[in-house]
Amino acid sequence: MAPSKNKRADPASAARAGELRRALSRHSELYYTKSAPEISDADYDALFLELSRLEERFPDLLVPDSPTQRVGAPLPDGTSFEKVPHAVPMLSIDSLFSADEVREFEERILRFVGLESGDALEWSVEPKFDGVSAALIYAEGRLVRGITRGDGRVGEDVTLNLKTVGNIPLVLDSKLRPVPELLEVRGEVLIGIENFRSFNEGRLARGSEPLANPRNATSGALRRNDPAEVARYPLEFHAYSAVRVEGGEFATGTDLYAALEEWGIPFSGHQRLVTGLAACLEYHDNLEAQRASLPFEVDGVVCKLNDLALRERLGRTARAMRWQFAHKFAPIEVSTRLCAIELSVGANGRLTPRAHLAAVEVGGVTVRHTTLHNAEHLANLGLRVGDLVFLHRAGDVIPQITGVAQAASGRAPAGWGESLSGELLEDGSAEGEAVPRMGVAWRFGEAFEMPAGCPACGTPPILEGKLWHCPNSAGCRPQVIGRSARLAGRGAFEIDSLGEKQIAQLLDESLIEGPADLFHLDREPGRREALIELKGWGEKSVEKLFTQLEERRRLPFARFLAGLSIPQVGPQTARLLAGNFANLDELRGADEESLCAIDQLGPDVVEGLLNWFKTERNQALLERLRTGGVTPIASEPTASEGAFGGKTVVFTGSLEGMTRAEAKQAIETQGGRVASSVSARTDFLIVGGKPGSKARKAKDLGVCVMLEPEFLDRLGS
């Protein structure tokens, strides 16, 4: 008679289960983290099976952090991962490509903190892995959440998938040091080169297509809905920081790393502590020399100041920390055949030449296409279809054609152009010969020429500076699709149910004519029934779309701006604008002087903004969004309680009590913003030694002028 599954475990069984959990966790650490296994795979499997049977027989022995619980239940079909805001944003790292750029980075640091020399500065240096960033959150020592980087501010909850990664501890080790109440570790999920090769060999043996490269395989694995499938991938995690440690204080990055290792967090083993910038450059050069023999894809090194107090003092910019940089390795260059040049149409009407290449691997990435930027750049390269071209890839930057290795000459190879049919060519002329689409060069030896009309709508293009544009924004299909997808996409309205494919479908069925029409789908009669009849849709998917449309009608002002396809206004610039203007009417009424007074807003962006709001079709877009119920919400100002909360400050002259950069950071910390020039929107002009013309202009405008001692008193420093 089978034992009851409700039976409670006897003391001996409970003790054995605990012993098995500890043994399995230890052997996993030896295998994954230290590469020093003490038992065979068969012996490990036997221990695992014994624990599984005990937990099945006595359910009260089953705990969330058991080694048997690494694989959870799959998500239901059609379910997406939960979006989770990062408590601390996952910012970018400044990428530098030469020793001179590294030295300039150090000079900026020294100016910021007022140091004459950096020879005594300690740096923590480590490889820059080409993987997928993730955050692990531990509460009371137990892994409770795993989040992808996402856009740096909001990621996706992939906890169940990350639990399948063998070297990620489900429970922190407290033998050497008490575990913190809360710990957030950040690192890179990746697949080692040899493991990737073995994994692909297994796929081929099963009749599956091999995966292109380790990074893409890692990214695809983490977004699978079934953790059991993720567990098949040989994923590893290597930490590079901890951004939250509640219950522990550390003076240096190396002290923090030592604590993380004692808690069982895995590192690559390549971290070093060096003194002075020359040692950083030496570490970079030595690691680059070993690049071919490293067990992982590495595209550079990351160097971080070791002093945590100095890191805090330096702070960050809008996109990156000031105390660390990535020094990329020299680019990889290969040659391949240029098969065709195609003119593509962007969301804002920009016409960009695009190269179609014979597939080639560059630094672990298979490349078939790359941008040629603009017609002038293409002409300067002197490219002709059929040329053997140099393809250059620096780090994780998109590969670029840098020149011609061997010009196309003689007759075309047999079968030339056959692989392009259907993608770039029409079905054929009356004589049966393939006909190129407008804006496509594909015949062997042919040079590209800008067509007389837009390849998508036939409208004559216009030249603005070095760039060609199609002016038919309302009637050019790629523009309508692109701008609608941007409105619905990540960082803007985030309507998961709508991608380019679905938007193209809605356009083809005349259910929308432009981006703002998306918010009328659930309000206009007959739209629901028409959507349900479309291929790939149904009552559930339409209901999901309508629910999202209703939920997204109210959204932060910054995300609203990011979705409007204003030239050069992406998420970062949108956040900058939302921080300076309370609402759309205030931004729409801003003049050139007010916009130019915003630090970090360049003249090209200012001109683009002013022109965008003047254009009638853009005014119609805003009105159509308003009638669709869309309401942007003003962002809450940060630190508005501070001494400079909501105030605009300009500096003139040299300060004695702190550097200009530190003063700017102090203003921003207290809720204010720093502009570069005095205008009617300026609240305070801070005057140091030898003030210039700004002081006279402030007096003329009636701006409050404050001397440095008064400024420091108000700041509370």
Buried (B, 14 or more C-beta within 10 A) or exposed (E): EEEEEEEEBEEEBBEBBEEBBEBBBEBBBBBBBEEEBEBEEEEBEEBBEBBBEBBEBBEEBBBEBBBBBBBBEBBEEEEEBEBBEBEEBBBBBBBBBEBEBBBEBBEEBBEBBEBEEBEEBBBBBBBBBBBBBBBBBBBEBBBEBBBBBBBBBBBBBBBBBBBBBBBBBBBBBEEEBEBBEBBBBBBBBBBBBEBBEEBBEEBEEEEEEEBBBBBBBBEBBBBBBBBBBBBBBBBBBBBBBBBBBEEBEBEBBBBBBBBBBBBBBBBBEBBBBBBBBEBBBEBBEEBBEEBEEBBBBBBBBBBBBBBBEBBEBBBBEBEBBBBBBBBBBEBBBBBBBBBBBBBBBBBBBBBBBBBBBBEBEBBBBEBEBBBBBBBEBBBEBEBBBBBBBBBBBBBBEEBBBEBBBEEBEEEEEEEBBEEBEEEBBEEEEEEEEBEBBBBBBBBBBBEBEBBEBBBBBBBEBEEEEEBBBBBBBEBBBBBBBBBBBBBBBBBBBBBBBBEBEBBBBBBEEEBBBBBBBBBBBBEEEEBBEBBBEBEEBEEEBBBBBBEBBEEBBEBBBBBBBBBBBBBBBEBBBBBBBBBBBBEBEEBBEBEEEBBBBBBBBEEEBBBBBEEBBEEEEBEEBBEBBBEBBBEBBBBEBEBEEBBBEEBBBBBBBEBEEBBBBBBBBBBBBBBBBBBEEBBEBBBBBBBBEEBEEBBEBBEEEEBEBBEBEEBBEBBEE
